[in-house]
Amino acid sequence: MSKRAKAALASGLGVVGLVATYLAGPWEGKENLAYYDRLGKVWTVCYGETLNVKKGDRFSDKECLEKLYRRLEKDYRQPLARCITNFDAAPLSLQASLLDAGYNVGVGAICKSTAAKRTMAKDFRGACEAVTRFNRAGGRVIEGLKRRREYGDATRIGELELCLAGL
């Protein structure tokens, strides 16, 4: 287990706090002033927030963090817990990996995924590995998504790295 994965899991944060602090926050980055995301063709602010964002929107650091926590819980964790029957009983590290991937690619994609099926079958290692398949955009592997889904980079932990550490 990597030192950073061990530290993340020992933090005592719940799944939403774990994702906000160690996955979504660092990978999404934070922009307090709304910007136009050319790849997604949508106005974006804070930690990748796109819901009801318009040009000129500005939020404080505290407001951005509150938005992230609220969205992770209400719009991502709760729906994942409904579609993956044993989501809340799965290892925290797997929940975090699925939640971060859901925040990045959408709940619908995760609910229909091999990772969800393997989680429900209690094949937790297989579920961790299956999350890494969400590494493409426009039909090609994107290096940044590959790092996010796997073992991260020098400054950020990856989903697979964290996921496997908690099994």
N, C-alpha and C positions, 0 to 999 in steps of 0.2 A: 504494500500500500504506500503510495506516495505521501510525503510529509504534508503537502497541501491538502490532499484528500482527507487525511487523518484529522488535520486541523479543522477543516470544514465540517466534518461529521461530528467532531467533539465540541463544536460551537454551541450546541444546545438549542439552536434555532429550529423552529418547525419547518416544514417543507417549503412554505411560502417565503419565510425569512432566508432559508438556505438558498433558494433559487434567486431571490432578489439580490442577496449579498455576493454569492459566489458564481452564479451562472448568468442570468439575464442581465443584471446590472453591468457587470464587466464586459460581456459580449456585445450588448446593444450600445453601450456608451450612453452618455447623457448630454442632451442639448436642451438648454432651457428655453431657447427661442425656436419656434417652429421653422422647419426647413422642408423643402420639397425633395422627396426621395425619388430620384429618377428611375431606379430599378422597380420600386413598387408603384410608382406613379401616384403618390399620395403624400399629403402633408403629414409630417411626423414631428413629435416633440418628446422631450424627456427621455425615457428608456425605450424608444421604439413605439411610443403610443401613437396610434393613428385614428382612434375613435373620436369623432367630432372635432378634429383638429383643423384649424384654418390659418392662413397666412397671418402673421403678426401675433399669434398666441405666444405668451411668455409665462413661465411658471418658475417659482423658487425651487431650490434644491429640495426643501421639505415637501412642497406640493408634488414634485416629480416622484419622490419616494412613496408618498401616500397613494398616488395614482397607480404606481407599479404594484404595491401590495394589494390594493383593492381589486385591480384587474386580475392579478394572478389568482386570488382567492375566488372571486365571484364568477369570472368569465372563463377561467381555465381549470383550476383545481376542482371546483364543484362539478362542472360537466364531465371531467375525466373520471371523477369518483362515481358518476352515474353510468358511464358507458363501460368502464373497466370494473367489473363487479367486486374484485378484491383489491382495488387500488389502495384504500386506506390501510389494508393489512400487509401490503407489499413492503419490502425494505424501504426505509426513508430515502436511501440513495437512489433507488429505482424510481420512486415517486418523483424525486427532484429531477431526474433525467427526463422522465416523461412530461413533467410540467414545463420544464424549460423548452423542450422540443415543441410542445403544444403552443407555447407562447410565441415561438418563432415561426412555426409552419401552420398552426391552426389546430383546434381541438378535433375537428372532423377527420383530418388526416391521421391523427394519432389514434382516434377511436377505431378506425378501420384498419389499422396497421398490424403487421406481424408482431410488433412489440406489444401491442395490447393483447393479442391472442396468446402470446407466450406468457405474459403477466398473469392472465386468467388461468393458464395451465400450470402456474407456479414454476415455470421455467425461467427463473429470474435472470440467470446468466444469459440465456438466449434472448430475453427481452432487452437487456442492456446492449447486447451486440446488435440487435435489430434496429435500435434507435439510430445507429450510425448510418443507416440507409438514407436518412434525410440530409444528404450532403450535396444535393444538386439544385441548380436553378437554370432554367432554360435548357434542360436536358443534359447539362454537363456538370461535372464535379467542380465545385467552387472551393478553393483551398481554405478560405476562412470558415466555411461551413464544415468542411472536413475536420479542421482543428477543433471547432466547437463541439462537434459530435464525438470526437475521439479523445485525444489526450491533451488538448489545449495547446498553449504556447508558453513562452517564458513567463508571462505575467498572469495568465488566466487558466483556470482548471477546465478540463473538457468533461462532457457529460459521461462518456464511457469511463474515464478515469475515476470520477466520483461514484458512478453507478457500481462498478465492480468492487470498489473499496468498501462498500457497505454490505456486501454479501457474506 
